[in-house]
Amino acid sequence: MGDEYDVAVVGAGPAGAAAALAARRAGARVLLLDRADFPRDKACGDGVAAHALDVLARLGVAGAVDGYAPLPRIRLVGPGGDAVARALPRPAYTVPRKVFDARLVAAAVAAGAELR
């Protein structure tokens, strides 16, 4: 790619990488910007819901959760020890952000986005 783009996406986390992928699927020349080098870790959000995988599949991303076991249940424990648990309608996954984000950025770059 040259120095002209149709779309600049600032932030290459899951939302930014997905936006870059969607823009590329629409034929746009995409610049994906992030201040961090990839792979990088973030302190939040290792959970990946089933519906997020549906979105990624529509964007042509396969393998985002490969190597991580599906989680059929969720259990939340409060500071006082009270807990609630239930089965999930569809399995979710726990994938470290360092891995998940890097996989999505790699998919965007493979689709033709330029990462800076």
C-alpha positions in Angstrom: 0.0 0.0 0.0 1.1 3.6 -0.5 0.5 6.6 1.8 -3.2 7.1 0.8 -6.0 5.3 2.6 -9.7 5.2 2.5 -10.0 4.4 6.2 -7.7 5.0 9.2 -8.6 2.9 12.3 -7.1 4.2 15.6 -6.6 1.3 18.0 -5.9 -2.2 17.0 -7.8 -4.0 19.8 -10.7 -6.3 18.9 -13.0 -3.5 17.8 -10.3 -1.8 15.8 -9.1 -5.0 14.1 -12.7 -5.9 13.3 -13.4 -2.5 11.8 -10.2 -2.8 9.7 -11.4 -6.3 8.5 -14.9 -5.0 7.7 -13.4 -2.0 5.7 -11.1 -4.3 3.8 -13.9 -6.7 3.0 -15.7 -3.6 1.5 -12.6 -2.9 -0.6 -11.2 0.0 1.3 -7.5 0.8 1.7 -7.0 0.6 5.5 -4.4 2.0 7.8 -4.6 0.3 11.3 -2.9 2.4 14.0 -1.9 1.4 17.5 0.7 3.0 19.9 1.7 -0.5 21.2 3.7 -3.2 19.4 1.9 -6.5 18.9 1.6 -8.9 20.5 0.8 -6.8 23.6 -1.1 -7.6 26.7 -4.0 -5.8 28.3 -5.3 -6.1 31.8 -9.0 -6.6 30.9 -11.3 -8.9 29.0 -9.9 -12.3 28.4 -13.5 -13.6 27.9 -14.7 -14.2 24.4 -18.5 -14.7 24.0 -20.0 -17.0 21.4 -21.6 -14.2 19.6 -18.2 -12.5 19.1 -17.1 -15.6 17.3 -20.1 -15.3 15.0 -19.0 -11.7 14.1 -15.5 -12.9 13.5 -16.7 -15.7 11.2 -18.6 -13.2 9.1 -15.4 -11.2 8.8 -13.5 -14.3 7.6 -11.6 -14.9 10.8 -11.1 -18.5 11.8 -9.0 -19.8 14.7 -9.2 -16.9 17.0 -9.8 -19.2 20.0 -7.8 -22.3 18.8 -6.0 -24.1 21.6 -8.4 -22.8 24.3 -11.1 -25.0 25.8 -14.7 -24.0 25.5 -16.4 -23.0 28.8 -19.9 -24.3 29.1 -20.7 -22.6 32.4 -20.0 -19.2 34.1 -19.5 -18.7 37.8 -19.3 -15.3 39.4 -18.1 -14.9 43.0 -18.6 -11.6 44.9 -16.1 -10.1 47.4 -18.2 -11.5 50.3 -18.0 -15.0 48.9 -21.5 -15.2 47.5 -21.6 -17.0 44.1 -23.9 -17.5 41.2 -23.5 -20.0 38.4 -25.3 -21.0 35.3 -24.9 -22.9 32.1 -24.2 -20.7 29.0 -26.5 -21.1 26.0 -23.4 -21.6 23.9 -19.8 -22.1 25.1 -17.6 -19.1 25.7 -13.8 -19.0 25.8 -11.0 -17.4 27.8 -8.1 -16.4 25.6 -5.4 -14.1 26.9 -5.6 -10.7 25.2 -2.0 -10.9 24.2 -3.0 -14.0 22.0 -6.5 -12.9 20.9 -5.7 -9.4 19.9 -2.6 -10.5 18.0 -4.6 -13.1 16.1 -7.2 -10.4 15.1 -4.5 -8.0 14.0 -2.8 -10.7 12.0 -6.1 -11.4 10.3 -6.5 -7.7 9.4 -3.0 -7.5 8.1 -3.4 -10.7 6.1 -6.6 -9.2 4.6 -4.5 -6.2 3.4 -4.7 -3.6 6.2 -1.4 -1.9 7.0 -0.5 -1.8 10.7 1.6 1.0 12.1 
